[in-house]
Amino acid sequence: MTKGLRKKLIRLAKKKITTKDISHDFQHSVRVLDLAEKIAKDEGADFDIIIPAALFHDVVIYPKNDPRGRNESDKSAKYTQRLLMSIKEYPKHKIDKVQTAIRQCSFSKSIVPNLIEAKILQDADRLEATGAISIMRTFSSTGQMKRPFYNPDDPFCENRKPTPKNYALDLFYTRLLKVEGMMYTKKARELAKRRTKFLTNFLQELRLELDGK
């Protein structure tokens, strides 16, 4: 992809992505793009597919717990198709693969991707669900939904099943700490390993602080 087209797509994404959900805002798309490009370089993937898929994978986002949320990836894919069709210099024969990558990116649907570009996009997006950034995103969402940080009787889910819909910290045990084992590419596994270690250290420190130390 030319530098000019890449810059154009970034400009268009910045203009379009105006959600107030800071876990899925334009900066999230930029971080996913950065990760996806790094992984794609190692994997020899097609940047013509990777760049628009990363930038627009969350272009359609609904509020937390909105039933329309199950269709976000499909609607994001369709929007991206229309956008790329309108850009004269974009290679039209690659649009279907961009749509596939976006549709297969959904975390909640647990889709096994069948394209290398889809695997890379899924890895890049899931890396946002581990490490320091995942902590920021988790507690930001918790604030929006007005839910408590943790269960005061059992903060670390030692004697109960995690319920992330009730407590922010529970999401660590159902998602954040599990991301490392979900990666498809070598580069993503390396990044996820370091980020998971940070999560573990965070939980250790939190345990000390909750014990008044």
Backbone hydrogen bonds in HBPLUS format (Angstrom, degrees):
<---DONOR---> <-ACCEPTOR-->    atom                        ^
c    i                          cat <-CA-CA->   ^        H-A-AA   ^      H-
h    n   atom  resd res      DA  || num        DHA   H-A  angle D-A-AA Bond
n    s   type  num  typ     dist DA aas  dist angle  dist       angle   num
A0006-ARG N   A0002-THR O   3.07 MM   4  6.32 161.8  2.11 150.1 155.5     1
A0007-LYS N   A0003-LYS O   2.94 MM   4  6.15 164.1  1.97 150.7 154.6     2
A0008-LYS N   A0004-GLY O   3.01 MM   4  6.19 150.7  2.10 141.4 149.9     3
A0009-LEU N   A0005-LEU O   2.94 MM   4  6.20 159.2  1.99 152.5 156.8     4
A0010-ILE N   A0006-ARG O   3.02 MM   4  6.31 155.8  2.08 149.6 156.4     5
A0011-ARG N   A0007-LYS O   2.96 MM   4  6.19 157.9  2.01 147.5 153.3     6
A0012-LEU N   A0008-LYS O   2.97 MM   4  6.23 158.7  2.01 149.5 155.3     7
A0013-ALA N   A0009-LEU O   2.90 MM   4  6.09 154.0  1.96 145.9 153.1     8
A0014-LYS N   A0010-ILE O   2.94 MM   4  6.14 161.8  1.97 150.9 155.5     9
A0015-LYS N   A0011-ARG O   3.05 MM   4  6.27 151.7  2.14 145.0 152.5    10
A0016-LYS N   A0012-LEU O   2.99 MM   4  6.13 150.8  2.07 144.4 152.1    11
A0017-ILE N   A0013-ALA O   2.83 MM   4  5.78 172.5  1.84 159.2 161.2    12
A0024-HIS N   A0021-ASP O   2.93 MM   3  5.66 161.9  1.96 122.2 128.0    13
A0028-HIS N   A0025-ASP O   3.06 MM   3  5.30 126.6  2.36 101.9 115.5    14
A0029-SER N   A0025-ASP O   3.26 MM   4  6.73 154.8  2.32 148.8 155.2    15
A0030-VAL N   A0026-PHE O   2.95 MM   4  6.31 150.9  2.04 149.2 157.9    16
A0031-ARG N   A0027-GLN O   2.95 MM   4  6.18 156.7  2.01 146.1 151.7    17
A0032-VAL N   A0028-HIS O   2.95 MM   4  6.20 160.2  1.99 152.2 157.8    18
A0033-LEU N   A0029-SER O   2.86 MM   4  6.04 154.7  1.93 144.4 151.8    19
A0034-ASP N   A0030-VAL O   2.94 MM   4  6.18 161.5  1.97 148.8 153.1    20
A0035-LEU N   A0031-ARG O   3.02 MM   4  6.27 164.1  2.04 151.2 154.9    21
A0036-ALA N   A0032-VAL O   2.80 MM   4  5.91 165.6  1.82 152.9 157.7    22
A0037-GLU N   A0033-LEU O   2.88 MM   4  6.02 159.2  1.92 154.6 159.2    23
A0038-LYS N   A0034-ASP O   3.17 MM   4  6.36 155.9  2.23 142.4 148.7    24
A0039-ILE N   A0035-LEU O   2.98 MM   4  6.26 163.6  2.01 156.2 160.3    25
A0040-ALA N   A0036-ALA O   2.78 MM   4  5.86 160.0  1.82 147.6 154.2    26
A0041-LYS N   A0037-GLU O   3.03 MM   4  6.10 148.1  2.13 142.0 148.7    27
A0042-ASP N   A0039-ILE O   3.09 MM   3  5.35 120.3  2.46 102.0 115.6    28
A0043-GLU N   A0039-ILE O   3.00 MM   4  6.27 147.5  2.11 147.3 157.6    29
A0044-GLY N   A0040-ALA O   2.80 MM   4  5.69 120.9  2.15 145.1 156.1    30
A0045-ALA N   A0040-ALA O   3.13 MM   5  4.92 156.1  2.19 133.4 138.7    31
A0049-ILE N   A0046-ASP O   3.10 MM   3  5.56 145.9  2.22 107.8 116.9    32
A0050-ILE N   A0046-ASP O   2.99 MM   4  6.25 168.2  2.00 151.1 154.9    33
A0051-ILE N   A0047-PHE O   3.04 MM   4  5.67 170.6  2.05 139.5 142.5    34
A0053-ALA N   A0049-ILE O   3.22 MM   4  6.14 155.6  2.29 149.0 156.3    35
A0054-ALA N   A0050-ILE O   2.88 MM   4  5.94 159.5  1.92 154.2 159.4    36
A0055-LEU N   A0051-ILE O   3.06 MM   4  6.19 166.2  2.07 152.9 156.9    37
A0056-PHE N   A0052-PRO O   3.03 MM   4  5.98 156.5  2.08 146.5 151.5    38
A0059-VAL N   A0056-PHE O   3.21 MM   3  4.87 160.9  2.24 111.6 107.7    39
A0066-ASP N   A0063-PRO O   3.07 MM   3  5.55 151.2  2.16 139.9 137.6    40
A0069-GLY N   A0066-ASP O   2.86 MM   3  5.57 165.0  1.88 125.8 130.9    41
A0071-ASN N   A0068-ARG O   3.00 MM   3  5.78 164.7  2.02 123.6 128.6    42
A0072-GLU N   A0069-GLY O   3.15 MM   3  5.18 170.0  2.16 111.1 112.5    43
A0075-LYS N   A0071-ASN O   2.99 MM   4  6.18 165.3  2.01 158.9 163.3    44
A0076-SER N   A0072-GLU O   2.81 MM   4  5.96 151.0  1.89 149.7 158.6    45
A0077-ALA N   A0073-SER O   2.94 MM   4  6.08 153.1  2.01 142.4 149.5    46
A0078-LYS N   A0074-ASP O   3.00 MM   4  6.26 156.4  2.05 146.9 153.0    47
A0079-TYR N   A0075-LYS O   2.97 MM   4  6.12 157.1  2.03 143.5 149.7    48
A0080-THR N   A0076-SER O   3.01 MM   4  6.17 161.2  2.04 146.0 151.1    49
A0081-GLN N   A0077-ALA O   2.94 MM   4  6.19 149.4  2.04 144.3 152.9    50
A0082-ARG N   A0078-LYS O   3.11 MM   4  6.40 165.3  2.14 150.5 152.7    51
A0083-LEU N   A0079-TYR O   2.97 MM   4  6.24 158.7  2.01 150.9 157.5    52
A0084-LEU N   A0080-THR O   2.91 MM   4  6.05 171.8  1.92 154.1 155.8    53
A0085-MET N   A0081-GLN O   2.97 MM   4  6.11 152.2  2.05 149.7 157.7    54
A0086-SER N   A0082-ARG O   3.26 MM   4  6.42 134.2  2.48 136.3 146.8    55
A0086-SER N   A0083-LEU O   3.01 MM   3  5.26 134.8  2.22 101.1 113.7    56
A0087-ILE N   A0084-LEU O   3.18 MM   3  5.16 155.2  2.24 100.1 107.7    57
A0090-TYR N   A0087-ILE O   3.09 MM   3  5.62 159.7  2.13 117.0 123.4    58
A0094-LYS N   A0091-PRO O   3.13 MM   3  5.95 165.9  2.15 124.7 128.3    59
A0095-ILE N   A0092-LYS O   3.22 MM   3  5.51 168.2  2.24 112.8 116.5    60
A0098-VAL N   A0094-LYS O   3.20 MM   4  6.55 148.2  2.30 146.8 156.1    61
A0098-VAL N   A0095-ILE O   3.06 MM   3  5.02 119.2  2.45  95.1 110.6    62
A0099-GLN N   A0095-ILE O   2.96 MM   4  6.30 160.5  2.00 156.9 161.5    63
A0100-THR N   A0096-ASP O   2.95 MM   4  6.21 155.2  2.01 143.9 151.1    64
A0101-ALA N   A0097-LYS O   2.96 MM   4  6.12 162.3  2.00 145.6 149.8    65
A0102-ILE N   A0098-VAL O   3.08 MM   4  6.35 158.7  2.13 149.9 155.2    66
A0103-ARG N   A0099-GLN O   2.90 MM   4  6.11 166.4  1.92 155.3 159.1    67
A0104-GLN N   A0100-THR O   2.95 MM   4  6.07 149.6  2.04 149.5 157.4    68
A0105-CYS N   A0102-ILE O   3.14 MM   3  5.17 162.3  2.18 106.6 110.9    69
A0110-SER N   A0107-PHE O   3.21 MM   3  5.57 155.0  2.28 109.4 116.8    70
A0118-ALA N   A0115-LEU O   3.10 MM   3  5.02 120.4  2.47  93.3 108.2    71
A0119-LYS N   A0115-LEU O   2.95 MM   4  6.26 153.2  2.02 150.7 158.2    72
A0120-ILE N   A0116-ILE O   2.93 MM   4  6.17 156.7  1.99 148.2 154.4    73
A0121-LEU N   A0117-GLU O   2.95 MM   4  6.15 160.7  1.99 143.6 148.8    74
A0122-GLN N   A0118-ALA O   2.92 MM   4  6.05 161.3  1.95 145.7 151.2    75
A0123-ASP N   A0119-LYS O   2.90 MM   4  6.09 157.9  1.95 145.9 152.3    76
A0124-ALA N   A0120-ILE O   2.86 MM   4  6.08 166.3  1.88 153.9 157.5    77
A0125-ASP N   A0121-LEU O   2.90 MM   4  6.05 163.1  1.93 151.9 156.4    78
A0126-ARG N   A0122-GLN O   2.92 MM   4  6.00 156.8  1.98 146.2 153.0    79
A0127-LEU N   A0123-ASP O   2.91 MM   4  6.10 138.0  2.09 146.1 157.2    80
A0128-GLU N   A0125-ASP O   3.15 MM   3  5.46 145.7  2.27 102.3 112.1    81
A0129-ALA N   A0126-ARG O   2.80 MM   3  5.06 156.0  1.86 107.9 116.1    82
A0130-THR N   A0127-LEU O   3.36 MM   3  5.49 146.4  2.48 110.9 108.5    83
A0134-SER N   A0131-GLY O   3.10 MM   3  5.46 127.0  2.39 104.3 117.5    84
A0135-ILE N   A0132-ALA O   3.11 MM   3  5.31 127.3  2.41 100.0 113.2    85
A0136-MET N   A0132-ALA O   3.24 MM   4  6.64 159.1  2.29 152.0 156.7    86
A0137-ARG N   A0133-ILE O   2.95 MM   4  6.20 160.3  1.99 149.4 154.9    87
A0138-THR N   A0134-SER O   2.85 MM   4  5.89 157.6  1.89 143.1 149.5    88
A0139-PHE N   A0135-ILE O   3.11 MM   4  6.28 173.4  2.12 153.9 154.7    89
A0140-SER N   A0136-MET O   3.02 MM   4  6.03 141.0  2.17 139.4 150.5    90
A0141-SER N   A0137-ARG O   3.01 MM   4  6.17 163.3  2.04 149.2 152.7    91
A0142-THR N   A0138-THR O   2.98 MM   4  6.22 152.2  2.06 142.9 151.5    92
A0143-GLY N   A0139-PHE O   3.08 MM   4  6.14 150.9  2.16 134.1 140.5    93
A0144-GLN N   A0140-SER O   3.13 MM   4  6.48 153.0  2.21 144.8 152.0    94
A0145-MET N   A0141-SER O   2.98 MM   4  6.26 150.3  2.07 148.6 156.5    95
A0146-LYS N   A0142-THR O   2.86 MM   4  5.89 107.1  2.40 135.3 153.1    96
A0147-ARG N   A0142-THR O   3.11 MM   5  5.38 165.8  2.13 145.7 150.2    97
A0146-LYS N   A0143-GLY O   3.20 MM   3  4.89 151.6  2.28  93.7 102.2    98
A0168-ALA N   A0148-PRO O   3.22 MM  20  6.62 163.0  2.25 150.8 155.6    99
A0169-LEU N   A0149-PHE O   2.83 MM  20  5.99 162.6  1.86 169.3 172.1   100
A0154-ASP N   A0151-ASN O   3.14 MM   3  5.46 137.5  2.33 108.3 119.3   101
A0157-CYS N   A0154-ASP O   3.32 MM   3  5.63 163.1  2.35 120.5 118.6   102
A0166-ASN N   A0163-THR O   2.82 MM   3  5.56 161.2  1.85 123.9 130.4   103
A0167-TYR N   A0163-THR O   3.16 MM   4  6.42 151.7  2.24 147.2 155.8   104
A0171-LEU N   A0168-ALA O   3.02 MM   3  5.75 153.2  2.09 119.9 126.6   105
A0172-PHE N   A0169-LEU O   3.07 MM   3  5.66 151.5  2.15 113.9 121.3   106
A0173-TYR N   A0170-ASP O   3.01 MM   3  5.52 134.8  2.22 109.8 120.3   107
A0175-ARG N   A0171-LEU O   2.88 MM   4  5.61 141.5  2.03 145.2 151.6   108
A0176-LEU N   A0171-LEU O   3.18 MM   5  6.45 150.3  2.27 139.8 145.4   109
A0177-LEU N   A0172-PHE O   2.92 MM   5  5.55 162.7  1.95 147.7 149.2   110
A0178-LYS N   A0175-ARG O   2.89 MM   3  5.19 144.0  2.02 110.8 122.5   111
A0181-GLY N   A0178-LYS O   3.12 MM   3  5.79 139.3  2.29 116.9 125.6   112
A0182-MET N   A0179-VAL O   2.83 MM   3  5.16 165.2  1.86 120.9 124.5   113
A0189-ARG N   A0185-THR O   3.01 MM   4  6.28 153.8  2.08 149.2 156.7   114
A0190-GLU N   A0186-LYS O   3.04 MM   4  6.35 153.9  2.11 151.5 158.2   115
A0191-LEU N   A0187-LYS O   3.06 MM   4  6.37 161.7  2.09 151.3 155.7   116
A0192-ALA N   A0188-ALA O   2.81 MM   4  5.94 161.2  1.84 151.7 157.5   117
A0193-LYS N   A0189-ARG O   2.98 MM   4  6.05 151.0  2.07 143.1 150.0   118
A0194-ARG N   A0190-GLU O   3.42 MM   4  6.73 162.4  2.45 147.2 149.6   119
A0195-ARG N   A0191-LEU O   3.08 MM   4  6.30 162.0  2.11 150.1 155.6   120
A0196-THR N   A0192-ALA O   2.82 MM   4  5.91 153.2  1.89 148.7 155.6   121
A0197-LYS N   A0193-LYS O   3.16 MM   4  6.38 151.1  2.25 142.5 149.6   122
A0198-PHE N   A0194-ARG O   3.21 MM   4  6.58 148.9  2.32 142.2 150.0   123
A0199-LEU N   A0195-ARG O   3.12 MM   4  6.52 151.5  2.20 144.4 151.6   124
A0200-THR N   A0196-THR O   2.98 MM   4  6.31 158.3  2.03 151.8 157.2   125
A0201-ASN N   A0197-LYS O   2.96 MM   4  6.25 157.6  2.01 149.7 155.5   126
A0202-PHE N   A0198-PHE O   2.90 MM   4  6.15 152.5  1.97 147.7 155.7   127
A0203-LEU N   A0199-LEU O   2.96 MM   4  6.29 158.2  2.01 152.5 157.4   128
A0204-GLN N   A0200-THR O   3.01 MM   4  6.27 152.0  2.09 145.8 153.7   129
A0205-GLU N   A0201-ASN O   2.99 MM   4  6.24 160.1  2.03 150.0 154.6   130
A0206-LEU N   A0202-PHE O   2.85 MM   4  6.07 159.0  1.89 150.4 157.1   131
A0207-ARG N   A0203-LEU O   2.93 MM   4  6.06 154.5  1.99 144.0 150.3   132
A0208-LEU N   A0204-GLN O   3.23 MM   4  6.53 155.3  2.29 142.9 148.6   133
A0209-GLU N   A0205-GLU O   2.96 MM   4  6.29 160.8  2.00 152.7 158.0   134
A0210-LEU N   A0206-LEU O   2.85 MM   4  6.06 158.0  1.90 154.7 160.3   135
A0211-ASP N   A0207-ARG O   3.12 MM   4  6.27 128.5  2.39 135.1 147.9   136
A0211-ASP N   A0208-LEU O   3.11 MM   3  5.09 134.4  2.33  94.4 107.4   137
A0213-LYS N   A0208-LEU O   2.91 MM   5  5.24 158.4  1.96 146.5 146.0   138
A0212-GLY N   A0209-GLU O   2.95 MM   3  5.00 155.4  2.01 105.4 110.0   139
